[in-house]
């Protein structure tokens, strides 16, 4: 059996360019910091970003994909 550690309800406080997303969330909670904290310190394999439909967050995600700082899994079956 494969163990998965997940946090399925995380809010983003600010976009990478400083635009407010969720006012009550910490300013340091941007996409990059959340991904780094999950991967490097907490051992979280899956994270649900509640505010992912925000245009600023979509822009952040697209930029990370373009730069190679993030990538889409090609075959998800290998990770489940």
C-alpha positions, 0 to 999 in steps of 0.5 A: 500500500502506498501512503499519501500525506495530504492537506486538501484545504490551503489558502493563498494569502498573496500572489507572487506579484503581491496581489491579495488573494485571501485577505485573512491568510498570511502574506507569506502564503504564496504558491511557491512557499506553500509548495516548498513547505509541503515538499521540503519540511512537511512531507506532504505529497498532495496539496489542495489550493483552495484559491487556485481559480484566482486569475493571479494564482493561475498566472503564478502556476503558469509561470512556474510551469514555464520556468520549469520550477513546477511540472505536470506529472505525465503518468499519474499511475506511477505516483498512486 
